[in-house]
Amino acid sequence: MIELKVRKLGNSLGVVLPKEVIARLNTGEGQYLYLTETPEGGYRLTPFDPAFEQKMAKAEDIIRRYPNTLRALAR
């Protein structure tokens, strides 16, 4: 477990992530992190956009259902 301290940053509040956390998340300055709520009531911090995952699942479904159409459009 890593303890983070909430600090005032201008008119907002924020936390500073240690180097080890940044390395583990494989992220860096200027990149986005996503905070999602878990079913248990907690939070999950991830570098991956959950909305993108849903969009990719829909795209894969379309690719599976219409391979011939997509092949023809690719010509």
N, CA, C, O and CB atoms as a CASP TS submission, in Angstrom:
PFRMAT TS
TARGET T0000
AUTHOR 0000-0000-0000
METHOD Language model
MODEL 1
PARENT N/A
ATOM      1  N   MET     1       0.849  -1.173   0.000  1.00  0.00           N
ATOM      2  CA  MET     1       0.000   0.000   0.000  1.00  0.00           C
ATOM      3  C   MET     1       0.896   1.237   0.000  1.00  0.00           C
ATOM      4  O   MET     1       1.928   1.282   0.670  1.00  0.00           O
ATOM      5  CB  MET     1      -0.967  -0.003   1.225  1.00  0.00           C
ATOM      6  N   ILE     2       0.480   2.222  -0.758  1.00  0.00           N
ATOM      7  CA  ILE     2       1.216   3.479  -0.833  1.00  0.00           C
ATOM      8  C   ILE     2       0.311   4.582  -0.304  1.00  0.00           C
ATOM      9  O   ILE     2      -0.824   4.733  -0.754  1.00  0.00           O
ATOM     10  CB  ILE     2       1.687   3.783  -2.298  1.00  0.00           C
ATOM     11  N   GLU     3       0.808   5.335   0.634  1.00  0.00           N
ATOM     12  CA  GLU     3       0.035   6.434   1.215  1.00  0.00           C
ATOM     13  C   GLU     3       0.289   7.709   0.427  1.00  0.00           C
ATOM     14  O   GLU     3       1.438   8.080   0.186  1.00  0.00           O
ATOM     15  CB  GLU     3       0.395   6.637   2.707  1.00  0.00           C
ATOM     16  N   LEU     4      -0.795   8.386   0.025  1.00  0.00           N
ATOM     17  CA  LEU     4      -0.698   9.638  -0.707  1.00  0.00           C
ATOM     18  C   LEU     4      -1.310  10.746   0.127  1.00  0.00           C
ATOM     19  O   LEU     4      -2.317  10.538   0.804  1.00  0.00           O
ATOM     20  CB  LEU     4      -1.394   9.535  -2.083  1.00  0.00           C
ATOM     21  N   LYS     5      -0.709  11.912   0.080  1.00  0.00           N
ATOM     22  CA  LYS     5      -1.214  13.046   0.833  1.00  0.00           C
ATOM     23  C   LYS     5      -1.903  14.017  -0.126  1.00  0.00           C
ATOM     24  O   LYS     5      -1.355  14.360  -1.174  1.00  0.00           O
ATOM     25  CB  LYS     5      -0.068  13.750   1.610  1.00  0.00           C
ATOM     26  N   VAL     6      -3.097  14.451   0.238  1.00  0.00           N
ATOM     27  CA  VAL     6      -3.838  15.417  -0.570  1.00  0.00           C
ATOM     28  C   VAL     6      -3.264  16.800  -0.281  1.00  0.00           C
ATOM     29  O   VAL     6      -3.105  17.189   0.876  1.00  0.00           O
ATOM     30  CB  VAL     6      -5.384  15.364  -0.266  1.00  0.00           C
ATOM     31  N   ARG     7      -2.958  17.532  -1.342  1.00  0.00           N
ATOM     32  CA  ARG     7      -2.356  18.866  -1.210  1.00  0.00           C
ATOM     33  C   ARG     7      -3.153  19.883  -2.011  1.00  0.00           C
ATOM     34  O   ARG     7      -3.853  19.530  -2.961  1.00  0.00           O
ATOM     35  CB  ARG     7      -0.882  18.854  -1.678  1.00  0.00           C
ATOM     36  N   LYS     8      -3.043  21.125  -1.627  1.00  0.00           N
ATOM     37  CA  LYS     8      -3.690  22.203  -2.360  1.00  0.00           C
ATOM     38  C   LYS     8      -2.805  22.583  -3.540  1.00  0.00           C
ATOM     39  O   LYS     8      -1.615  22.852  -3.378  1.00  0.00           O
ATOM     40  CB  LYS     8      -3.957  23.433  -1.440  1.00  0.00           C
ATOM     41  N   LEU     9      -3.404  22.602  -4.732  1.00  0.00           N
ATOM     42  CA  LEU     9      -2.711  22.999  -5.957  1.00  0.00           C
ATOM     43  C   LEU     9      -3.531  24.104  -6.602  1.00  0.00           C
ATOM     44  O   LEU     9      -4.489  23.822  -7.322  1.00  0.00           O
ATOM     45  CB  LEU     9      -2.513  21.780  -6.940  1.00  0.00           C
ATOM     46  N   GLY    10      -3.176  25.340  -6.357  1.00  0.00           N
ATOM     47  CA  GLY    10      -3.975  26.460  -6.852  1.00  0.00           C
ATOM     48  C   GLY    10      -5.316  26.472  -6.151  1.00  0.00           C
ATOM     49  O   GLY    10      -5.371  26.511  -4.922  1.00  0.00           O
ATOM     50  N   ASN    11      -6.413  26.440  -6.920  1.00  0.00           N
ATOM     51  CA  ASN    11      -7.753  26.398  -6.344  1.00  0.00           C
ATOM     52  C   ASN    11      -8.289  24.973  -6.230  1.00  0.00           C
ATOM     53  O   ASN    11      -9.451  24.775  -5.873  1.00  0.00           O
ATOM     54  CB  ASN    11      -8.701  27.234  -7.179  1.00  0.00           C
ATOM     55  N   SER    12      -7.450  23.979  -6.530  1.00  0.00           N
ATOM     56  CA  SER    12      -7.870  22.583  -6.522  1.00  0.00           C
ATOM     57  C   SER    12      -7.092  21.808  -5.477  1.00  0.00           C
ATOM     58  O   SER    12      -6.196  22.338  -4.819  1.00  0.00           O
ATOM     59  CB  SER    12      -7.683  21.949  -7.907  1.00  0.00           C
ATOM     60  N   LEU    13      -7.456  20.535  -5.341  1.00  0.00           N
ATOM     61  CA  LEU    13      -6.709  19.614  -4.501  1.00  0.00           C
ATOM     62  C   LEU    13      -6.130  18.536  -5.400  1.00  0.00           C
ATOM     63  O   LEU    13      -6.716  18.207  -6.431  1.00  0.00           O
ATOM     64  CB  LEU    13      -7.609  18.999  -3.380  1.00  0.00           C
ATOM     65  N   GLY    14      -4.992  17.988  -5.023  1.00  0.00           N
ATOM     66  CA  GLY    14      -4.373  16.958  -5.836  1.00  0.00           C
ATOM     67  C   GLY    14      -3.463  16.079  -5.006  1.00  0.00           C
ATOM     68  O   GLY    14      -3.205  16.354  -3.835  1.00  0.00           O
ATOM     69  N   VAL    15      -2.984  15.028  -5.623  1.00  0.00           N
ATOM     70  CA  VAL    15      -2.004  14.141  -4.999  1.00  0.00           C
ATOM     71  C   VAL    15      -0.803  14.024  -5.927  1.00  0.00           C
ATOM     72  O   VAL    15      -0.936  14.137  -7.145  1.00  0.00           O
ATOM     73  CB  VAL    15      -2.619  12.735  -4.696  1.00  0.00           C
ATOM     74  N   VAL    16       0.348  13.802  -5.354  1.00  0.00           N
ATOM     75  CA  VAL    16       1.577  13.600  -6.121  1.00  0.00           C
ATOM     76  C   VAL    16       1.864  12.108  -6.096  1.00  0.00           C
ATOM     77  O   VAL    16       1.919  11.495  -5.030  1.00  0.00           O
ATOM     78  CB  VAL    16       2.789  14.439  -5.537  1.00  0.00           C
ATOM     79  N   LEU    17       2.047  11.525  -7.282  1.00  0.00           N
ATOM     80  CA  LEU    17       2.328  10.100  -7.366  1.00  0.00           C
ATOM     81  C   LEU    17       3.834   9.865  -7.321  1.00  0.00           C
ATOM     82  O   LEU    17       4.587  10.539  -8.024  1.00  0.00           O
ATOM     83  CB  LEU    17       1.722   9.499  -8.650  1.00  0.00           C
ATOM     84  N   PRO    18       4.275   8.924  -6.507  1.00  0.00           N
ATOM     85  CA  PRO    18       5.708   8.609  -6.443  1.00  0.00           C
ATOM     86  C   PRO    18       6.213   8.017  -7.764  1.00  0.00           C
ATOM     87  O   PRO    18       5.430   7.509  -8.568  1.00  0.00           O
ATOM     88  CB  PRO    18       5.985   7.627  -5.289  1.00  0.00           C
ATOM     89  N   LYS    19       7.525   8.091  -7.973  1.00  0.00           N
ATOM     90  CA  LYS    19       8.145   7.581  -9.199  1.00  0.00           C
ATOM     91  C   LYS    19       7.792   6.118  -9.440  1.00  0.00           C
ATOM     92  O   LYS    19       7.584   5.714 -10.584  1.00  0.00           O
ATOM     93  CB  LYS    19       9.660   7.743  -9.131  1.00  0.00           C
ATOM     94  N   GLU    20       7.723   5.327  -8.383  1.00  0.00           N
ATOM     95  CA  GLU    20       7.428   3.907  -8.524  1.00  0.00           C
ATOM     96  C   GLU    20       6.031   3.685  -9.104  1.00  0.00           C
ATOM     97  O   GLU    20       5.825   2.781  -9.914  1.00  0.00           O
ATOM     98  CB  GLU    20       7.553   3.206  -7.171  1.00  0.00           C
ATOM     99  N   VAL    21       5.076   4.513  -8.687  1.00  0.00           N
ATOM    100  CA  VAL    21       3.705   4.397  -9.190  1.00  0.00           C
ATOM    101  C   VAL    21       3.650   4.820 -10.651  1.00  0.00           C
ATOM    102  O   VAL    21       2.998   4.165 -11.463  1.00  0.00           O
ATOM    103  CB  VAL    21       2.732   5.253  -8.344  1.00  0.00           C
ATOM    104  N   ILE    22       4.324   5.899 -10.987  1.00  0.00           N
ATOM    105  CA  ILE    22       4.371   6.379 -12.369  1.00  0.00           C
ATOM    106  C   ILE    22       4.973   5.305 -13.272  1.00  0.00           C
ATOM    107  O   ILE    22       4.467   5.063 -14.368  1.00  0.00           O
ATOM    108  CB  ILE    22       5.190   7.693 -12.467  1.00  0.00           C
ATOM    109  N   ALA    23       6.036   4.666 -12.825  1.00  0.00           N
ATOM    110  CA  ALA    23       6.671   3.607 -13.614  1.00  0.00           C
ATOM    111  C   ALA    23       5.738   2.413 -13.766  1.00  0.00           C
ATOM    112  O   ALA    23       5.636   1.834 -14.848  1.00  0.00           O
ATOM    113  CB  ALA    23       7.991   3.166 -12.962  1.00  0.00           C
ATOM    114  N   ARG    24       5.066   2.048 -12.699  1.00  0.00           N
ATOM    115  CA  ARG    24       4.153   0.892 -12.741  1.00  0.00           C
ATOM    116  C   ARG    24       2.962   1.157 -13.665  1.00  0.00           C
ATOM    117  O   ARG    24       2.486   0.247 -14.344  1.00  0.00           O
ATOM    118  CB  ARG    24       3.649   0.554 -11.322  1.00  0.00           C
ATOM    119  N   LEU    25       2.481   2.401 -13.690  1.00  0.00           N
ATOM    120  CA  LEU    25       1.372   2.764 -14.568  1.00  0.00           C
ATOM    121  C   LEU    25       1.834   2.995 -16.003  1.00  0.00           C
ATOM    122  O   LEU    25       1.019   3.159 -16.910  1.00  0.00           O
ATOM    123  CB  LEU    25       0.677   4.010 -14.044  1.00  0.00           C
ATOM    124  N   ASN    26       3.151   3.005 -16.195  1.00  0.00           N
ATOM    125  CA  ASN    26       3.744   3.241 -17.516  1.00  0.00           C
ATOM    126  C   ASN    26       3.200   4.537 -18.124  1.00  0.00           C
ATOM    127  O   ASN    26       2.716   4.554 -19.255  1.00  0.00           O
ATOM    128  CB  ASN    26       3.460   2.044 -18.460  1.00  0.00           C
ATOM    129  N   THR    27       3.290   5.603 -17.360  1.00  0.00           N
ATOM    130  CA  THR    27       2.772   6.901 -17.783  1.00  0.00           C
ATOM    131  C   THR    27       3.814   7.975 -17.489  1.00  0.00           C
ATOM    132  O   THR    27       4.870   7.695 -16.921  1.00  0.00           O
ATOM    133  CB  THR    27       1.428   7.226 -17.071  1.00  0.00           C
ATOM    134  N   GLY    28       3.509   9.180 -17.874  1.00  0.00           N
ATOM    135  CA  GLY    28       4.436  10.271 -17.632  1.00  0.00           C
ATOM    136  C   GLY    28       3.736  11.606 -17.713  1.00  0.00           C
ATOM    137  O   GLY    28       2.515  11.668 -17.855  1.00  0.00           O
ATOM    138  N   GLU    29       4.498  12.664 -17.625  1.00  0.00           N
ATOM    139  CA  GLU    29       3.954  14.016 -17.636  1.00  0.00           C
ATOM    140  C   GLU    29       3.179  14.278 -18.931  1.00  0.00           C
ATOM    141  O   GLU    29       3.644  13.959 -20.025  1.00  0.00           O
ATOM    142  CB  GLU    29       5.083  15.049 -17.470  1.00  0.00           C
ATOM    143  N   GLY    30       2.006  14.856 -18.785  1.00  0.00           N
ATOM    144  CA  GLY    30       1.178  15.207 -19.928  1.00  0.00           C
ATOM    145  C   GLY    30       0.253  14.098 -20.401  1.00  0.00           C
ATOM    146  O   GLY    30      -0.628  14.343 -21.225  1.00  0.00           O
ATOM    147  N   GLN    31       0.434  12.895 -19.901  1.00  0.00           N
ATOM    148  CA  GLN    31      -0.447  11.795 -20.282  1.00  0.00           C
ATOM    149  C   GLN    31      -1.638  11.732 -19.328  1.00  0.00           C
ATOM    150  O   GLN    31      -1.587  12.254 -18.214  1.00  0.00           O
ATOM    151  CB  GLN    31       0.322  10.451 -20.282  1.00  0.00           C
ATOM    152  N   TYR    32      -2.708  11.085 -19.781  1.00  0.00           N
ATOM    153  CA  TYR    32      -3.928  11.008 -18.985  1.00  0.00           C
ATOM    154  C   TYR    32      -3.978   9.733 -18.162  1.00  0.00           C
ATOM    155  O   TYR    32      -3.499   8.680 -18.584  1.00  0.00           O
ATOM    156  CB  TYR    32      -5.149  11.093 -19.882  1.00  0.00           C
ATOM    157  N   LEU    33      -4.567   9.847 -16.980  1.00  0.00           N
ATOM    158  CA  LEU    33      -4.904   8.707 -16.144  1.00  0.00           C
ATOM    159  C   LEU    33      -6.410   8.754 -15.922  1.00  0.00           C
ATOM    160  O   LEU    33      -7.012   9.828 -15.910  1.00  0.00           O
ATOM    161  CB  LEU    33      -4.111   8.725 -14.778  1.00  0.00           C
ATOM    162  N   TYR    34      -7.013   7.582 -15.748  1.00  0.00           N
ATOM    163  CA  TYR    34      -8.461   7.496 -15.595  1.00  0.00           C
ATOM    164  C   TYR    34      -8.790   6.894 -14.238  1.00  0.00           C
ATOM    165  O   TYR    34      -8.270   5.840 -13.871  1.00  0.00           O
ATOM    166  CB  TYR    34      -9.090   6.657 -16.735  1.00  0.00           C
ATOM    167  N   LEU    35      -9.650   7.566 -13.504  1.00  0.00           N
ATOM    168  CA  LEU    35     -10.091   7.120 -12.190  1.00  0.00           C
ATOM    169  C   LEU    35     -11.515   6.610 -12.341  1.00  0.00           C
ATOM    170  O   LEU    35     -12.427   7.374 -12.656  1.00  0.00           O
ATOM    171  CB  LEU    35     -10.003   8.272 -11.123  1.00  0.00           C
ATOM    172  N   THR    36     -11.700   5.313 -12.116  1.00  0.00           N
ATOM    173  CA  THR    36     -13.026   4.727 -12.260  1.00  0.00           C
ATOM    174  C   THR    36     -13.477   4.162 -10.920  1.00  0.00           C
ATOM    175  O   THR    36     -12.664   3.712 -10.112  1.00  0.00           O
ATOM    176  CB  THR    36     -13.030   3.625 -13.348  1.00  0.00           C
ATOM    177  N   GLU    37     -14.772   4.195 -10.704  1.00  0.00           N
ATOM    178  CA  GLU    37     -15.330   3.666  -9.466  1.00  0.00           C
ATOM    179  C   GLU    37     -15.525   2.157  -9.614  1.00  0.00           C
ATOM    180  O   GLU    37     -15.983   1.687 -10.656  1.00  0.00           O
ATOM    181  CB  GLU    37     -16.675   4.370  -9.112  1.00  0.00           C
ATOM    182  N   THR    38     -15.179   1.406  -8.579  1.00  0.00           N
ATOM    183  CA  THR    38     -15.338  -0.038  -8.598  1.00  0.00           C
ATOM    184  C   THR    38     -16.682  -0.409  -7.979  1.00  0.00           C
ATOM    185  O   THR    38     -17.263   0.391  -7.246  1.00  0.00           O
ATOM    186  CB  THR    38     -14.176  -0.729  -7.847  1.00  0.00           C
ATOM    187  N   PRO    39     -17.182  -1.607  -8.263  1.00  0.00           N
ATOM    188  CA  PRO    39     -18.464  -2.033  -7.675  1.00  0.00           C
ATOM    189  C   PRO    39     -18.437  -2.075  -6.143  1.00  0.00           C
ATOM    190  O   PRO    39     -19.477  -1.953  -5.495  1.00  0.00           O
ATOM    191  CB  PRO    39     -18.840  -3.405  -8.207  1.00  0.00           C
ATOM    192  N   GLU    40     -17.247  -2.249  -5.576  1.00  0.00           N
ATOM    193  CA  GLU    40     -17.125  -2.309  -4.116  1.00  0.00           C
ATOM    194  C   GLU    40     -17.180  -0.932  -3.461  1.00  0.00           C
ATOM    195  O   GLU    40     -17.199  -0.828  -2.235  1.00  0.00           O
ATOM    196  CB  GLU    40     -15.831  -2.995  -3.736  1.00  0.00           C
ATOM    197  N   GLY    41     -17.204   0.122  -4.269  1.00  0.00           N
ATOM    198  CA  GLY    41     -17.248   1.476  -3.726  1.00  0.00           C
ATOM    199  C   GLY    41     -15.895   2.165  -3.685  1.00  0.00           C
ATOM    200  O   GLY    41     -15.806   3.323  -3.277  1.00  0.00           O
ATOM    201  N   GLY    42     -14.849   1.479  -4.098  1.00  0.00           N
ATOM    202  CA  GLY    42     -13.520   2.073  -4.136  1.00  0.00           C
ATOM    203  C   GLY    42     -13.256   2.698  -5.492  1.00  0.00           C
ATOM    204  O   GLY    42     -14.176   2.906  -6.283  1.00  0.00           O
ATOM    205  N   TYR    43     -11.985   2.996  -5.756  1.00  0.00           N
ATOM    206  CA  TYR    43     -11.597   3.596  -7.022  1.00  0.00           C
ATOM    207  C   TYR    43     -10.423   2.839  -7.610  1.00  0.00           C
ATOM    208  O   TYR    43      -9.645   2.208  -6.894  1.00  0.00           O
ATOM    209  CB  TYR    43     -11.249   5.079  -6.842  1.00  0.00           C
ATOM    210  N   ARG    44     -10.309   2.914  -8.926  1.00  0.00           N
ATOM    211  CA  ARG    44      -9.215   2.280  -9.659  1.00  0.00           C
ATOM    212  C   ARG    44      -8.577   3.335 -10.551  1.00  0.00           C
ATOM    213  O   ARG    44      -9.273   4.036 -11.285  1.00  0.00           O
ATOM    214  CB  ARG    44      -9.718   1.052 -10.501  1.00  0.00           C
ATOM    215  N   LEU    45      -7.253   3.448 -10.488  1.00  0.00           N
ATOM    216  CA  LEU    45      -6.503   4.393 -11.313  1.00  0.00           C
ATOM    217  C   LEU    45      -5.809   3.603 -12.408  1.00  0.00           C
ATOM    218  O   LEU    45      -5.064   2.665 -12.124  1.00  0.00           O
ATOM    219  CB  LEU    45      -5.470   5.213 -10.462  1.00  0.00           C
ATOM    220  N   THR    46      -6.051   3.980 -13.667  1.00  0.00           N
ATOM    221  CA  THR    46      -5.491   3.240 -14.789  1.00  0.00           C
ATOM    222  C   THR    46      -5.091   4.199 -15.909  1.00  0.00           C
ATOM    223  O   THR    46      -5.695   5.261 -16.058  1.00  0.00           O
ATOM    224  CB  THR    46      -6.499   2.197 -15.307  1.00  0.00           C
ATOM    225  N   PRO    47      -4.078   3.834 -16.694  1.00  0.00           N
ATOM    226  CA  PRO    47      -3.700   4.669 -17.844  1.00  0.00           C
ATOM    227  C   PRO    47      -4.549   4.366 -19.078  1.00  0.00           C
ATOM    228  O   PRO    47      -4.390   5.013 -20.113  1.00  0.00           O
ATOM    229  CB  PRO    47      -2.223   4.468 -18.176  1.00  0.00           C
ATOM    230  N   PHE    48      -5.445   3.389 -18.975  1.00  0.00           N
ATOM    231  CA  PHE    48      -6.258   2.978 -20.118  1.00  0.00           C
ATOM    232  C   PHE    48      -7.662   3.551 -20.025  1.00  0.00           C
ATOM    233  O   PHE    48      -8.293   3.488 -18.970  1.00  0.00           O
ATOM    234  CB  PHE    48      -6.320   1.456 -20.210  1.00  0.00           C
ATOM    235  N   ASP    49      -8.154   4.109 -21.125  1.00  0.00           N
ATOM    236  CA  ASP    49      -9.479   4.708 -21.184  1.00  0.00           C
ATOM    237  C   ASP    49     -10.536   3.602 -21.238  1.00  0.00           C
ATOM    238  O   ASP    49     -10.586   2.858 -22.217  1.00  0.00           O
ATOM    239  CB  ASP    49      -9.603   5.651 -22.412  1.00  0.00           C
ATOM    240  N   PRO    50     -11.383   3.477 -20.207  1.00  0.00           N
ATOM    241  CA  PRO    50     -12.399   2.427 -20.208  1.00  0.00           C
ATOM    242  C   PRO    50     -13.398   2.586 -21.360  1.00  0.00           C
ATOM    243  O   PRO    50     -13.905   1.585 -21.866  1.00  0.00           O
ATOM    244  CB  PRO    50     -13.140   2.426 -18.881  1.00  0.00           C
ATOM    245  N   ALA    51     -13.685   3.794 -21.775  1.00  0.00           N
ATOM    246  CA  ALA    51     -14.615   4.023 -22.885  1.00  0.00           C
ATOM    247  C   ALA    51     -14.029   3.467 -24.183  1.00  0.00           C
ATOM    248  O   ALA    51     -14.775   2.972 -25.028  1.00  0.00           O
ATOM    249  CB  ALA    51     -14.928   5.537 -23.037  1.00  0.00           C
ATOM    250  N   PHE    52     -12.715   3.539 -24.356  1.00  0.00           N
ATOM    251  CA  PHE    52     -12.057   3.000 -25.543  1.00  0.00           C
ATOM    252  C   PHE    52     -12.231   1.487 -25.602  1.00  0.00           C
ATOM    253  O   PHE    52     -12.445   0.926 -26.677  1.00  0.00           O
ATOM    254  CB  PHE    52     -10.562   3.369 -25.550  1.00  0.00           C
ATOM    255  N   GLU    53     -12.139   0.834 -24.460  1.00  0.00           N
ATOM    256  CA  GLU    53     -12.314  -0.611 -24.405  1.00  0.00           C
ATOM    257  C   GLU    53     -13.723  -1.004 -24.870  1.00  0.00           C
ATOM    258  O   GLU    53     -13.885  -1.987 -25.593  1.00  0.00           O
ATOM    259  CB  GLU    53     -12.056  -1.127 -22.977  1.00  0.00           C
ATOM    260  N   GLN    54     -14.727  -0.248 -24.462  1.00  0.00           N
ATOM    261  CA  GLN    54     -16.101  -0.525 -24.885  1.00  0.00           C
ATOM    262  C   GLN    54     -16.249  -0.311 -26.388  1.00  0.00           C
ATOM    263  O   GLN    54     -16.905  -1.103 -27.065  1.00  0.00           O
ATOM    264  CB  GLN    54     -17.096   0.369 -24.119  1.00  0.00           C
ATOM    265  N   LYS    55     -15.646   0.752 -26.912  1.00  0.00           N
ATOM    266  CA  LYS    55     -15.720   1.025 -28.344  1.00  0.00           C
ATOM    267  C   LYS    55     -15.043  -0.081 -29.144  1.00  0.00           C
ATOM    268  O   LYS    55     -15.545  -0.484 -30.194  1.00  0.00           O
ATOM    269  CB  LYS    55     -15.078   2.379 -28.664  1.00  0.00           C
ATOM    270  N   MET    56     -13.915  -0.571 -28.659  1.00  0.00           N
ATOM    271  CA  MET    56     -13.207  -1.652 -29.352  1.00  0.00           C
ATOM    272  C   MET    56     -14.024  -2.943 -29.337  1.00  0.00           C
ATOM    273  O   MET    56     -14.007  -3.694 -30.312  1.00  0.00           O
ATOM    274  CB  MET    56     -11.832  -1.893 -28.706  1.00  0.00           C
ATOM    275  N   ALA    57     -14.731  -3.205 -28.253  1.00  0.00           N
ATOM    276  CA  ALA    57     -15.578  -4.395 -28.186  1.00  0.00           C
ATOM    277  C   ALA    57     -16.687  -4.312 -29.239  1.00  0.00           C
ATOM    278  O   ALA    57     -17.002  -5.306 -29.892  1.00  0.00           O
ATOM    279  CB  ALA    57     -16.187  -4.554 -26.769  1.00  0.00           C
ATOM    280  N   LYS    58     -17.276  -3.125 -29.400  1.00  0.00           N
ATOM    281  CA  LYS    58     -18.304  -2.938 -30.426  1.00  0.00           C
ATOM    282  C   LYS    58     -17.709  -3.102 -31.828  1.00  0.00           C
ATOM    283  O   LYS    58     -18.324  -3.720 -32.698  1.00  0.00           O
ATOM    284  CB  LYS    58     -18.958  -1.548 -30.283  1.00  0.00           C
ATOM    285  N   ALA    59     -16.517  -2.550 -32.042  1.00  0.00           N
ATOM    286  CA  ALA    59     -15.858  -2.665 -33.350  1.00  0.00           C
ATOM    287  C   ALA    59     -15.555  -4.128 -33.665  1.00  0.00           C
ATOM    288  O   ALA    59     -15.758  -4.568 -34.796  1.00  0.00           O
ATOM    289  CB  ALA    59     -14.554  -1.829 -33.380  1.00  0.00           C
ATOM    290  N   GLU    60     -15.075  -4.882 -32.686  1.00  0.00           N
ATOM    291  CA  GLU    60     -14.778  -6.298 -32.906  1.00  0.00           C
ATOM    292  C   GLU    60     -16.046  -7.079 -33.232  1.00  0.00           C
ATOM    293  O   GLU    60     -16.012  -8.006 -34.041  1.00  0.00           O
ATOM    294  CB  GLU    60     -14.093  -6.899 -31.673  1.00  0.00           C
ATOM    295  N   ASP    61     -17.158  -6.714 -32.613  1.00  0.00           N
ATOM    296  CA  ASP    61     -18.441  -7.356 -32.909  1.00  0.00           C
ATOM    297  C   ASP    61     -18.843  -7.091 -34.362  1.00  0.00           C
ATOM    298  O   ASP    61     -19.287  -7.999 -35.064  1.00  0.00           O
ATOM    299  CB  ASP    61     -19.540  -6.847 -31.942  1.00  0.00           C
ATOM    300  N   ILE    62     -18.686  -5.850 -34.803  1.00  0.00           N
ATOM    301  CA  ILE    62     -19.013  -5.494 -36.190  1.00  0.00           C
ATOM    302  C   ILE    62     -18.101  -6.243 -37.162  1.00  0.00           C
ATOM    303  O   ILE    62     -18.562  -6.737 -38.191  1.00  0.00           O
ATOM    304  CB  ILE    62     -18.884  -3.963 -36.405  1.00  0.00           C
ATOM    305  N   ILE    63     -16.831  -6.327 -36.845  1.00  0.00           N
ATOM    306  CA  ILE    63     -15.872  -7.038 -37.704  1.00  0.00           C
ATOM    307  C   ILE    63     -16.249  -8.508 -37.809  1.00  0.00           C
ATOM    308  O   ILE    63     -16.153  -9.093 -38.887  1.00  0.00           O
ATOM    309  CB  ILE    63     -14.431  -6.894 -37.158  1.00  0.00           C
ATOM    310  N   ARG    64     -16.677  -9.114 -36.703  1.00  0.00           N
ATOM    311  CA  ARG    64     -17.085 -10.517 -36.710  1.00  0.00           C
ATOM    312  C   ARG    64     -18.354 -10.741 -37.535  1.00  0.00           C
ATOM    313  O   ARG    64     -18.472 -11.746 -38.237  1.00  0.00           O
ATOM    314  CB  ARG    64     -17.304 -11.001 -35.282  1.00  0.00           C
ATOM    315  N   ARG    65     -19.305  -9.799 -37.450  1.00  0.00           N
ATOM    316  CA  ARG    65     -20.594  -9.971 -38.131  1.00  0.00           C
ATOM    317  C   ARG    65     -20.549  -9.623 -39.617  1.00  0.00           C
ATOM    318  O   ARG    65     -21.314 -10.187 -40.399  1.00  0.00           O
ATOM    319  CB  ARG    65     -21.637  -9.124 -37.458  1.00  0.00           C
ATOM    320  N   TYR    66     -19.670  -8.708 -40.022  1.00  0.00           N
ATOM    321  CA  TYR    66     -19.654  -8.235 -41.410  1.00  0.00           C
ATOM    322  C   TYR    66     -18.268  -8.309 -42.056  1.00  0.00           C
ATOM    323  O   TYR    66     -17.795  -7.305 -42.588  1.00  0.00           O
ATOM    324  CB  TYR    66     -20.157  -6.812 -41.467  1.00  0.00           C
ATOM    325  N   PRO    67     -17.615  -9.455 -42.024  1.00  0.00           N
ATOM    326  CA  PRO    67     -16.263  -9.514 -42.588  1.00  0.00           C
ATOM    327  C   PRO    67     -16.230  -9.281 -44.098  1.00  0.00           C
ATOM    328  O   PRO    67     -15.321  -8.624 -44.604  1.00  0.00           O
ATOM    329  CB  PRO    67     -15.640 -10.852 -42.276  1.00  0.00           C
ATOM    330  N   ASN    68     -17.219  -9.816 -44.818  1.00  0.00           N
ATOM    331  CA  ASN    68     -17.225  -9.660 -46.278  1.00  0.00           C
ATOM    332  C   ASN    68     -17.447  -8.205 -46.678  1.00  0.00           C
ATOM    333  O   ASN    68     -16.804  -7.707 -47.602  1.00  0.00           O
ATOM    334  CB  ASN    68     -18.309 -10.545 -46.906  1.00  0.00           C
ATOM    335  N   THR    69     -18.341  -7.534 -45.995  1.00  0.00           N
ATOM    336  CA  THR    69     -18.611  -6.113 -46.277  1.00  0.00           C
ATOM    337  C   THR    69     -17.364  -5.267 -46.027  1.00  0.00           C
ATOM    338  O   THR    69     -17.020  -4.404 -46.836  1.00  0.00           O
ATOM    339  CB  THR    69     -19.785  -5.598 -45.406  1.00  0.00           C
ATOM    340  N   LEU    70     -16.703  -5.512 -44.927  1.00  0.00           N
ATOM    341  CA  LEU    70     -15.495  -4.739 -44.592  1.00  0.00           C
ATOM    342  C   LEU    70     -14.374  -5.034 -45.580  1.00  0.00           C
ATOM    343  O   LEU    70     -13.612  -4.138 -45.942  1.00  0.00           O
ATOM    344  CB  LEU    70     -15.027  -5.054 -43.153  1.00  0.00           C
ATOM    345  N   ARG    71     -14.270  -6.287 -46.017  1.00  0.00           N
ATOM    346  CA  ARG    71     -13.252  -6.648 -47.004  1.00  0.00           C
ATOM    347  C   ARG    71     -13.501  -5.896 -48.319  1.00  0.00           C
ATOM    348  O   ARG    71     -12.566  -5.386 -48.938  1.00  0.00           O
ATOM    349  CB  ARG    71     -13.249  -8.182 -47.248  1.00  0.00           C
ATOM    350  N   ALA    72     -14.765  -5.834 -48.732  1.00  0.00           N
ATOM    351  CA  ALA    72     -15.119  -5.118 -49.968  1.00  0.00           C
ATOM    352  C   ALA    72     -14.850  -3.616 -49.842  1.00  0.00           C
ATOM    353  O   ALA    72     -14.385  -2.985 -50.791  1.00  0.00           O
ATOM    354  CB  ALA    72     -16.599  -5.356 -50.315  1.00  0.00           C
ATOM    355  N   LEU    73     -15.142  -3.049 -48.673  1.00  0.00           N
ATOM    356  CA  LEU    73     -14.905  -1.617 -48.463  1.00  0.00           C
ATOM    357  C   LEU    73     -13.408  -1.290 -48.435  1.00  0.00           C
ATOM    358  O   LEU    73     -13.007  -0.174 -48.767  1.00  0.00           O
ATOM    359  CB  LEU    73     -15.562  -1.160 -47.156  1.00  0.00           C
ATOM    360  N   ALA    74     -12.593  -2.258 -48.043  1.00  0.00           N
ATOM    361  CA  ALA    74     -11.156  -2.018 -47.942  1.00  0.00           C
ATOM    362  C   ALA    74     -10.475  -1.972 -49.312  1.00  0.00           C
ATOM    363  O   ALA    74      -9.332  -1.526 -49.417  1.00  0.00           O
ATOM    364  CB  ALA    74     -10.514  -3.094 -47.087  1.00  0.00           C
ATOM    365  N   ARG    75     -11.156  -2.422 -50.347  1.00  0.00           N
ATOM    366  CA  ARG    75     -10.563  -2.434 -51.704  1.00  0.00           C
ATOM    367  C   ARG    75     -10.497  -1.066 -52.301  1.00  0.00           C
ATOM    368  O   ARG    75     -10.029  -0.906 -53.429  1.00  0.00           O
ATOM    369  CB  ARG    75     -11.349  -3.335 -52.626  1.00  0.00           C
TER
END
